[in-house]
Amino acid sequence: MSIRQVRIVLATIWLLLTWQPRSEAQAGPWENCKSGDVETVILDCSVVIDDKSTSQQLLAAAHDNRGVAFAHKGQLDAAIADFDEAIRLDPRSAVALSNRGNAYIAKGQFGRSIIDYSEAIRLDPSYDPPYGARGTAYLRVHKYAEALADLNEAVRLEPQSSAVYNNRGDAHLDIGEPALAIADYSAAINLNPNSAGVYYNRANAYIVTGNVILAIDHLTAFIRLRPNFPESYYKRGLLYGELGDKDKAAADFRKTLELEPSYAPALHALTRLDEMVHPRVGEPEHPAPGSP
């Protein structure tokens, strides 16, 4: 079965720092800087940063926390600038290094993210998040042995993390071990039954093993949790086509085009399906997919 694989990687972990201020005047802004909503964090961290009496340690923490808030807004360059300053002020901050690695991975700069995660691990080998994050970065640059080594360690350190199991499942699937991938995705779903992306990824693994029915079931579960992702309908439509269910296939291709009118593969698939059902005069009817 030839179906384009789209992978959903889960859960970047951003950490806020929680140093205590030395003065009562900073206490109010700092409380919001370390735990408010995104806009409040940016506003009150800026107050702490602009206060000339702020200690170097607290200043580093404020830059780090404001960087996390900028990252949540998708302002990755602003986030990296804050993480740069946090690291300059506190070069031994594994948290700031890990957060900057997260920003680089979000920008697709996987090599730079690996450098930051590696330094965070060197500084604090007991700090959990960089292992899974670096494993995911290695996965994206096709360094599968390194990815699995990091993700195995991440599973050991964070056995209750659905995201870690999901991402290790991705590694197993990429190196041709779909049974191990399915086992990891199953563990991820047991830990977090509402994690939509894991159902999608396990559907990919079932497609690889040729289990069309279970692949459809998992795409349906994904769609229930995340109904506006065009690729899932297109992929399920192809699978219904494999089963010869033209009506359900057509419905999924139409839904794909409703969500993304320019989705050319769905338009092509729907046109071919229509030609199978209503052949042009003088042309033989095309056989259903998978038929002799």
N, C-alpha and C positions, 0 to 999 in steps of 0.2 A: 504494500500500500504506500503510495507516494503522496504524503501530505506534508506541507511546509510546517516545520516545527517552530513555534514561538514559545519562548520560555518566560516565566514570570518569577523573578528573583525577589525574595521577601525581606522586609524589615531591616532597614539600616537603623542601628542603635545610636542615638545621639544622647550624650550625657551632659547634664548641667552641673556646674560646680557650686559648692555650698559653703564657702569660707564665711567666717563671722566677721563683721565690720568692727573696727576699733572704736568708733564714735556713734553716739545716739543719732546724730544728724544723718548718718548714712543708713541707719537701720531700716527706715521705711522704704526708700528706693531699692535697697539691696534685697529686701524680702520679695518684692515684685520682680527684680532682676533674676532671681534664682527660681521663681516658681509661678510667674504670672502667665497670662495669655501672650501670644506672639507679639502683638503690638505693644503691650505693656512692658514686656521684657526689653524690647528695643528702646522704649522711652526711658525706662528707669535704669537700665544698664548704662545708657548714655549719660544720665545724671551722675551715676557713680564714676564713670570714666572722666567726666569733665570736672569733677571735684578734685582740686589740687591737693587735698589732704589724704586722698585715697592711698592706702599702702600698695606696694608693688604686687604683693600676693593677691590682694583683692582686685586690683586693676587687671591682672591677668585673668582672674576668674570672670570679671565683668565682660572682658573682650570675648572670652570663650562662650559665655552664655548668650551674648548678643549675636555672635556668629551662628550659634545653633538656631536662634530665632530667624535670622536672615536666610539660613538654609531651608527652614520650613516654609518660608515664603517663596522659595525658588531663586533667591538672589544670591547665587553661589559665589560670584566674585566678591561681593561685600562680605559674605561669610568667610571666605578664605583670607581676606584682608584682616578680619578680626582674629582668626585663628593664628595667622602669622604673628600678629602683635602679642597674642597670649603666649605663644611659644618663645618669642623673643624675651618676654618678661619672666617666663618660667620654663626654661629649656627642658626641664625634667618632667613636664606634665604629659603623662601618657594619655590622659583624657583629651587634651587639646590636640595632640598628634593624631589620635584616633578620629576625632571629629573632623580634622582637616582631611584625613584620608577618606572619610565618608563624602566630603564635598568633592574631592577629586574623582571618586568613583562615580558620583552623580554626573560629573562633567564628561565621563568617559575617559578620563586620564588614569588608566589603571596602573601604569608603571609608577606614577607619582604616588598613587594611593598605597601601593605595596611598600614603597620606601617609608612612608609615614607609619603604616601599621607595623612594619618590622622594627622601627625605632621605638614605638610604643611598647612592643613586646620586650625589646631589649631592656628598656628602662624599668618595666614592671611585668615580669613574666606571669604574675598571678592575676593580672587584669584580663578579664574574659573577652570582652567584645572584639578586640583586634584579630583574634584567631579566626573566627567565623567570617569577619569582614575581609581579611586577607585571603582566606580560602575562596571567597566569592570572586575577588579580584583576579586571583590566579586562574579561576575557572574561565573568566572572560577573556584571558589571553592564552587559553588552551594549554596551560601548564597543569595537567591533570594530576600528576603525582604530588606536586606541591599542594594543589587544591585539596586533594583527599587527606593529606597529612594534616593540614590545618583544620579541615572540617571534622576529622576524627577527634582531634584535640578539643574542638569547640563542643562536640557532642559530649565528651567526657566532662568538660567544665560546665556546660549548660544543658543538662539532660532534660530540662523542662522547656526548652526553646523550640517551638514549632518551626521557626524560621531556619534554625540551624539544620534540622532534619530535612527540611525542604531543599535547602541549598546543597546538602550532601547528596540528596536524591538526584539533583541536576547533574552533579559530577558523575555519579554512577551511570546515569543515562547517557551522558556524553561519551563515556569510554566503553559503551556497549554492554552494560550490566543492568538491563531493564528490571530483572527480578529484584536486585538489591535496591534499585531506585524505587520500585513499588513499595518495598518494605519501609524505606525511609519516608516516603510520602504518606504511607499508612500511619506511621508513628506521628508525623506532623499533624495529620487530621485528628488523631486521637487526642492530641494535646490542645488543638484549637479547631473544633469542627466548623467554625465560621470563617476560616481563612480561605477565601475564594481561590486564590492563586494555586494552592496546593491541589485542588480538584482538577484544575486545568492541566497542571504538570503531570498528575497521575494519569489523566486522559492521554497525554502524549506517550507515556510509558506503555499504556495498554494498546495504543496504535502500533507502537513498535513491535509488540508481541503478537499483533494480529487479532486482539480481542476487541472486536468492533462494538459489541453490546455494552461491555463495561466502559469503553471509551465514551460512548454516547451517554451513558448514565452519569459519568463524571462531568462531561461538558454540560449536561442539563443541571447538575448540582451547581456548577460554576455560574451558569446563566441565572439561576435563581438568586444567587448572592450578588452577582454583578451583571445586570441585564443590559448594559450599554456598551459591551465590548464586541465590535463587529466580527473580529476574527473567530470568536467562539461559534457564532451562528454559521459562518462559512465552513468551518471545519466540521461541525456537526452535520451540515448539509451534505458534504462530501461522503461522510460515513453513512448517512441515510441512503445516498446513491449507491454505495457499495452493497447495501441490503436490498436494493431495488425498490425502495419506498420513494417514488418520485414526488408524491404530494408533499411529504414532510421535507424532502430535500429542497423542493421549490420554495416552500414557505420559509426555510432558513436562509436561502439565498436572497429572497425578497427582503427579509428582515435585515440582512447584512447591508443591502443597498439603501434601506430606509435609514439606517444609522450612519452610513458612509456612502453617499451616492456615487462617489468616484472609485469605489472598490472594484477595479477591473476584473480580478479573478472571479468574483461572484457574478458579475454581469455575464462573463463568458460562460460560466457554468450554467447559469439560468438559461441562456440562449441555446446551449447544447441540449439541455434537458427538454426545452420546449420543442426542439427539432426532433428529439426522440419520440415525443408524444404526438406531435403533429408534423410528420414528414412532409416535405414539399412534394408536389405532384411530380411523378416520374422518378423520384428518388427512393431507394429502399430505406426502410426504418432501421435506425442504428440499434444494435443490440444494447441491452442494459449493461452498465458497468459490471464486470466480473462474470458475465455470462459467456459460455463457450462461443 
